[in-house]
Structure formats: C-alpha cells, structure tokens
Amino acid sequence: MLLVVACGAALHSNHQRRAPLSPAQGRAPVPQAAQDRDPVPQGSDKDRRLFIRALASTAASLPALASAERTGLLDVDATGLSLPRAFELSLPKPDLLRANRQPLDQQFAVCMMRSSYNTVDELDFCAMDAFQKEFFVTRQDEWQPYLARARKTLGTAPEQGELTDPLYFDFTSYAQYETINSFLRKPKKLFEELVSAEGETRVVARNASSVDDRLLATEHARRVGDKVLDFVLERFGTGLTQVKVAPELSIFAVEANAQKLVTLLAVLGFSIDSVAERRGNKLLITFVGAANYWGLRSVSQGLGRPALVNDFGAKVVGAWLARCGYPGARAPAATTFDAAAVSYTHEFRLS
C-alpha cells in the first residue's frame, strides 16, 4: 500500500505541473464557454494511463478503495488524483450515442451549465478557484480518450468549447458533475477562497443557517431544477406553448402538461424526442437521443451511485411537479437506460 501511495504522490506532482491555475476573477462565475475553450495540455499521457491501469489491477475491491478514501489515507488536494479517482479513470466508459442529435439552443445549454456552477458557489461548500482548477483537470484527464473514442466510433470529433454541440455538451456536463461530486464527498464549512488576479483571498464560513452537509446534493439539484425550469417557462410563457403550473394540478392534467414540457426541452435541443406517460400513480418521462445520454451514464457509474447526477431533464420535470402539488416527486425514483433505443426513462411517483 505504501508503494501505491508513493506512486500516487508522484502522479500528483506531475499533475500539478500539467495543470497550472489561472486565478479566478472575483466571485463572479467565469463564463462556461470561455472555460471550456481552455486548451487541453499534452504530457506524459501514456505513462499516466499505464499507471492508472496498474492501480486498477492492484485494487482488491471497491469497498476497500472507498474505505481508504474515507479514512483520508489516499487524500490529495484539488489538483491531484486519489486512488478511487484513478480507478474510475481506468473503468470502461459507456458507448457514445449513435444518433443524429440536433444542436442545443445556446442560451439553454449555458443555462444548464451555469446554473450548476452558480449553485455550487451559492452553497459555499468549496472554494470556487479550487473548483475551477479541478474541473479543468478532470476535463484534461478525460478529453483525449473521449476524443479518440468519438473519432473511432462516430467518425467525427466534438467541437471543443462549443456547448451547442451535443457531443461536446455530453462530455463537459459529465466532467462538471464529476467535479461537483468530488467536492460533495468532503464539503468544507470554513475555507479560504481566491477572489482576485492579484492573489487577494477571503475567508468563507458556513453557519447554522447554511444547508447541512447531508442535504447539499439534494439542495443543489432542487435549485438547478428551479433555475432551468424558470428559463423554459420564460422562453415559452405565452400561447399554445405555455405549460400550466398550478399548485393543485389534477393527476389527469399532469400527463398532458408534462408532455408539453418535455416537448419544449426537445425543441431546445435537449433530446431528439421525448415522451411523458402516466401509469397509475407513476409518471414516466423518456428522452430519446438526449444531449446528456453518455454523460449521465458515465456519472452514474464508478464507486457506487454519486450524490449528484447531471439529469437536467429530470431536474426540470421534478421542479415542475413540485410546483404543481407533488413535492414528493421532486426527484425520480428510478432511471433506466435502453441502449437499443438510445434513450433513458425517469420514473416519478406522484403519491
């Protein structure tokens, strides 16, 4: 084990050299598209991949890795890799989506990514300069394998930095939620945060009125869902496209309005098609060829189910259901994937 940890330290050192931090410009969020256009530095990727595979081959079990991480034995800071993270990088990723997806509406794509980022900032469980740095490193680790897979499988490459490209959005939303989950595993209550390019810092402290650590993931999902739903309702707020929002919407009106809502998501480029179907007290929402299909499957795998996933469609539908008198349906009870149909289905329980 000492040998593995020593190797991990060497990898961490190399990682720092390959991923210099650009100081954050105050507390205002960095525009997502600008972040995503950061070049992916080249380095000893071959050596790093060999090392990661070696770590995977020495792992006795996933519980052992998770236990080691909880004890702090394998901790590193935001620029390094823990053994569990290295193991996750070695896992095979799901197949890329073989579907002719339409471009995402740019404002909608930015809304999903920015809402997720801003909510992390609002909840104050990590320094945002550290978050930006780890987000960069995560994309750096994953980009070349993803790019090679896209060229080999699809015969095309994602347009780096272009959020309207579903192939790129799939990748970067995955990387963003991998980063959020990394910080959610050990949220901080007191930390120092960089707030200017001149190196000025501030101390951020959460208090008794702040969201409890155990509720951070749930609260993040709730706020993101509300923000993205507001965007959709404002964009399509009049005429035939208007979705009914009522505090006591009957279960019979739920299906029709849910179908209208998910159709609007498809119009915005989130999916090729979408279907809402009520079966008794269950509402099934199916997205076909979704812009987050690969990313959602990827975030959901690894060392147990993560605290938070990039299920933007589910977050929007759940936020709408909560406003219509079904607060217990804020999050889906289950999500199933259908590889043959390139779709996934969220199951919401209305009672």
Rosetta blueprint (number, residue, H / E / L):
1 M L
2 L H
3 L H
4 V H
5 V H
6 A H
7 C H
8 G H
9 A H
10 A H
11 L H
12 H H
13 S H
14 N H
15 H H
16 Q H
17 R H
18 R H
19 A L
20 P L
21 L L
22 S L
23 P L
24 A L
25 Q L
26 G L
27 R L
28 A L
29 P L
30 V L
31 P L
32 Q H
33 A H
34 A H
35 Q H
36 D H
37 R L
38 D L
39 P L
40 V L
41 P L
42 Q L
43 G L
44 S L
45 D H
46 K H
47 D H
48 R H
49 R H
50 L H
51 F H
52 I H
53 R H
54 A H
55 L H
56 A H
57 S H
58 T H
59 A L
60 A L
61 S L
62 L H
63 P H
64 A H
65 L H
66 A H
67 S H
68 A H
69 E H
70 R H
71 T H
72 G L
73 L L
74 L L
75 D L
76 V L
77 D L
78 A L
79 T L
80 G L
81 L L
82 S L
83 L H
84 P H
85 R H
86 A H
87 F H
88 E H
89 L H
90 S H
91 L L
92 P L
93 K L
94 P L
95 D L
96 L L
97 L L
98 R L
99 A L
100 N L
101 R L
102 Q L
103 P L
104 L L
105 D L
106 Q H
107 Q H
108 F H
109 A H
110 V H
111 C H
112 M H
113 M H
114 R H
115 S H
116 S H
117 Y H
118 N H
119 T H
120 V H
121 D H
122 E H
123 L H
124 D L
125 F L
126 C L
127 A L
128 M H
129 D H
130 A H
131 F H
132 Q H
133 K H
134 E H
135 F H
136 F H
137 V H
138 T H
139 R H
140 Q H
141 D H
142 E H
143 W H
144 Q H
145 P H
146 Y H
147 L H
148 A H
149 R H
150 A H
151 R H
152 K H
153 T H
154 L H
155 G L
156 T L
157 A L
158 P L
159 E L
160 Q L
161 G L
162 E L
163 L L
164 T L
165 D L
166 P H
167 L H
168 Y H
169 F H
170 D H
171 F H
172 T H
173 S H
174 Y H
175 A H
176 Q H
177 Y H
178 E H
179 T H
180 I H
181 N H
182 S H
183 F H
184 L H
185 R L
186 K L
187 P L
188 K L
189 K L
190 L E
191 F E
192 E E
193 E E
194 L E
195 V L
196 S L
197 A L
198 E L
199 G L
200 E L
201 T E
202 R E
203 V E
204 V E
205 A E
206 R L
207 N L
208 A L
209 S L
210 S L
211 V L
212 D L
213 D H
214 R H
215 L H
216 L H
217 A H
218 T H
219 E H
220 H H
221 A H
222 R H
223 R H
224 V H
225 G H
226 D H
227 K H
228 V H
229 L H
230 D H
231 F H
232 V H
233 L H
234 E H
235 R H
236 F L
237 G L
238 T L
239 G H
240 L H
241 T H
242 Q L
243 V L
244 K L
245 V L
246 A L
247 P L
248 E L
249 L L
250 S L
251 I H
252 F H
253 A H
254 V H
255 E H
256 A H
257 N H
258 A H
259 Q H
260 K H
261 L H
262 V H
263 T H
264 L H
265 L H
266 A H
267 V H
268 L L
269 G L
270 F L
271 S L
272 I L
273 D E
274 S E
275 V E
276 A E
277 E E
278 R E
279 R E
280 G L
281 N L
282 K E
283 L E
284 L E
285 I E
286 T E
287 F E
288 V E
289 G L
290 A L
291 A L
292 N L
293 Y H
294 W H
295 G H
296 L H
297 R H
298 S H
299 V H
300 S H
301 Q L
302 G L
303 L L
304 G L
305 R L
306 P L
307 A L
308 L L
309 V L
310 N L
311 D L
312 F H
313 G H
314 A H
315 K H
316 V H
317 V H
318 G H
319 A H
320 W H
321 L H
322 A H
323 R H
324 C L
325 G L
326 Y L
327 P H
328 G H
329 A H
330 R L
331 A L
332 P L
333 A L
334 A E
335 T E
336 T E
337 F E
338 D E
339 A L
340 A L
341 A L
342 V L
343 S E
344 Y E
345 T E
346 H E
347 E E
348 F E
349 R E
350 L L
351 S L
